[in-house]
């Protein structure tokens, strides 16, 4: 059941390519999740603040600029400093395989690359994200 799962979809950094993020946000919404899209050019601090304000269960990041090794860890650190380690971070974008492994070691739940079937993202969220208050 997706009724209580809240997902924030965010575009950190200066990357202006937001079509994929909008498609994922719409797909998650259509699958029954509550979705908040922050728009372009968000700082890690803005994303973490929005995640707390919106009381989300997960944050989906879209990075097409090549700055994933900086932006993903920065968002995770901004969440950590606000005591929000329970918010699961996942993302997508142009992320080489060797960087995906490193990001996962840092705690990123999953990385979806361009062309990933949208249903695989929905399934992953459904299987891995738990609404607050449900263990």
C-alpha positions as CSV (number, residue, x, y, z in Angstrom):
1,X,0.0,0.0,0.0
2,X,1.4,3.4,-1.0
3,X,-1.0,5.7,0.7
4,X,1.3,7.0,3.3
5,X,4.7,7.0,1.5
6,X,5.9,10.6,0.8
7,X,8.7,11.2,-1.6
8,X,10.6,14.4,-2.3
9,X,12.0,14.6,-5.8
10,X,14.8,17.2,-6.1
11,X,17.3,18.7,-8.6
12,X,20.4,19.6,-6.6
13,X,23.0,21.9,-8.0
14,X,23.1,23.9,-11.3
15,X,21.9,21.2,-13.5
16,X,19.0,22.4,-15.6
17,X,17.9,19.1,-17.1
18,X,14.6,18.4,-15.3
19,X,12.6,16.3,-17.7
20,X,13.6,13.0,-16.1
21,X,12.9,14.3,-12.6
22,X,9.4,15.5,-13.6
23,X,8.7,12.2,-15.4
24,X,9.7,10.2,-12.3
25,X,7.7,12.5,-10.0
26,X,4.6,12.1,-12.1
27,X,5.2,8.3,-12.3
28,X,5.5,8.0,-8.6
29,X,2.4,10.1,-8.1
30,X,0.4,8.0,-10.6
31,X,1.5,4.9,-8.7
32,X,-0.1,6.2,-5.5
33,X,2.7,7.9,-3.7
34,X,2.6,11.4,-2.3
35,X,5.2,13.4,-4.2
36,X,6.7,16.8,-3.7
37,X,8.9,18.2,-6.5
38,X,11.2,21.0,-5.4
39,X,12.2,22.4,-8.8
40,X,15.6,23.3,-10.2
41,X,18.7,24.6,-8.6
42,X,18.3,23.4,-5.0
43,X,21.1,23.4,-2.5
44,X,21.6,20.3,-0.4
45,X,20.5,22.4,2.6
46,X,17.3,23.5,0.8
47,X,16.5,19.8,0.0
48,X,17.1,18.6,3.5
49,X,15.0,21.5,4.9
50,X,12.2,20.7,2.5
51,X,12.4,16.9,3.3
52,X,11.9,17.7,7.0
53,X,9.2,20.3,6.4
54,X,7.3,17.9,4.2
55,X,7.9,15.0,6.5
56,X,8.9,12.7,3.7
57,X,10.1,9.1,3.9
58,X,12.5,9.3,0.9
59,X,14.3,11.8,-1.2
60,X,14.9,11.1,-4.9
61,X,17.7,13.1,-6.4
62,X,18.3,13.7,-10.1
63,X,21.8,14.7,-11.2
64,X,22.7,14.9,-14.9
65,X,25.6,17.3,-14.4
66,X,28.3,14.9,-13.4
67,X,28.4,16.4,-9.8
68,X,26.9,13.3,-8.2
69,X,30.0,12.5,-6.1
70,X,29.6,15.9,-4.5
71,X,25.8,16.4,-4.4
72,X,24.6,13.0,-3.2
73,X,26.9,13.0,-0.2
74,X,26.1,16.7,0.5
75,X,22.4,16.0,0.6
76,X,22.9,13.0,2.9
77,X,25.1,15.0,5.2
78,X,22.5,17.9,5.3
79,X,19.9,15.3,6.3
80,X,22.2,13.8,8.9
81,X,23.0,17.1,10.5
82,X,19.2,17.7,10.9
83,X,18.7,14.3,12.5
84,X,17.0,12.8,9.5
85,X,19.0,9.7,8.9
86,X,15.8,7.8,8.6
87,X,15.0,9.4,5.2
88,X,16.1,7.1,2.5
89,X,18.0,8.7,-0.4
90,X,17.9,7.3,-3.9
91,X,18.6,8.9,-7.2
92,X,19.1,8.9,-10.9
93,X,21.2,10.5,-13.6
94,X,24.3,9.9,-15.5
95,X,26.4,8.1,-12.8
96,X,29.2,5.7,-13.9
97,X,29.1,2.2,-12.4
98,X,32.2,2.7,-10.3
99,X,30.6,5.8,-8.8
100,X,27.3,4.0,-8.1
101,X,29.1,1.5,-6.0
102,X,30.8,4.2,-3.9
103,X,27.5,6.1,-3.5
104,X,25.8,3.0,-2.3
105,X,28.6,2.4,0.2
106,X,27.8,6.0,1.5
107,X,24.2,5.0,2.1
108,X,22.4,5.9,-1.2
109,X,19.7,3.3,-1.5
110,X,19.7,3.0,-5.3
111,X,20.8,4.8,-8.5
112,X,18.7,4.6,-11.6
113,X,20.4,5.5,-14.9
114,X,18.8,7.0,-18.0
115,X,16.6,4.5,-19.7
116,X,15.7,2.6,-16.4
117,X,12.1,1.3,-16.7
118,X,9.9,3.6,-14.7
119,X,8.2,0.5,-13.2
120,X,11.5,-0.5,-11.7
121,X,11.7,2.8,-9.8
122,X,8.1,2.4,-8.6
123,X,8.8,-1.2,-7.5
124,X,12.0,-0.2,-5.7
125,X,10.3,2.6,-3.8
126,X,7.4,0.2,-2.9
127,X,9.8,-2.5,-1.7
128,X,12.3,-0.3,0.1
129,X,10.6,2.9,1.5
130,X,8.6,2.5,4.6
131,X,6.2,5.2,5.8
132,X,7.1,6.8,9.1
133,X,5.6,4.9,12.0
134,X,5.6,1.5,10.2
135,X,8.5,-0.8,10.9
